[in-house]
Amino acid sequence: MIEPWVLVALAAAAVQTVRFALQKSLCGTGLSSGGATFSRFIFAAPIALAVTAVWLALRGEPLPATSLRFWTFVVIGGLSQIVATMATVQLFAERNFAVGVAFTKTETILVVLFSLVLLGEPVAPAGLGAILIGVAGVMLLSWKTGGGRLALLNRASGLGLVAGALFGLAAIGYRGATLEIANDSAFFRAVVTLAAVTTFQSLAMAAYLRMAQPGEMTRVAKRWRVTSLVGVTGMLGSLGWFVAFALQNAAYVRALGQIELVFSLMVSWFLFKDRSTRREVVGMVLLLVSIVVLVLVT
């Protein structure tokens, strides 16, 4: 029987692919990477807070006590995701959609290290093997044609590596935060953490945009038909990831999340009319193999 965290992570990856596609479309509307990132959080926070309030009201539970350690994880995860998301938005302008997302997947191997060092959660040898197969797929996707070298020495790969490292750190922050809430329900721990994170991110991004990019928040509001969809899909995707983090080691969750690359390839083909090379398709296949192995051994 497939574990619940697997199904939740797959659903989150699918929703996140839709959100990335919407976020990419924002690049052509005059919004900066900061504005596109802000839209990711400002519409998600009220929904997450509302879901938390409804849950508490229906179950008659008080708001759980939160520790300094919880808020430390929230801030680390929230700031890491903000910078990583901005880097990803900029990355979309460098290469096609599917490969752009692939660069960020360097996070997977880093999550293994972060998980061990920060949370004391090791990865089993078989699980590490599956993750390394996935990394090989990412390397194939990162190979730049015509240059005869790994795409590790250009702006696109640099943005991808930064985004990957910070997304990995964010995953550990969110896993750590969910573990700090004393409640048996993984969903409840996830939604409380999500509400805290998105509220913090909205306030942080609002302060940044007001100082660095005056008028950008107004532009986000004027494009609410698209930006609100980014926020809603972002909230749904994040909720899925947070539930998965509450149930399983973040390294396994993010490794399984690489299925998003396959979803991204489909979006790239059918929506953005991009085309991927045979080498990139082989990389996708390796990622699928790694995901299948991961599901079988965890």
KALIN-V421845 format. One line per field, one symbol per residue. ss: DSSP state (2 for helix, 1 for strand, 0 for the rest). A space follows every 10 residues. Layout:
ss: ???
//
This chain:
ss: 0002222222 2222222222 2222222220 0022222222 2222222222 2222222220 0000000222 2222222222 2222222222 2000002222 2222002222 2222222220 0000222222 2222222222 2211000011 0000222222 2222222222 2222222220 0000022222 2222222222 2222222222 2200022222 2202222222 2222222222 2222222002 2222222222 2222222222 0000000222 2222222222 22222220
//
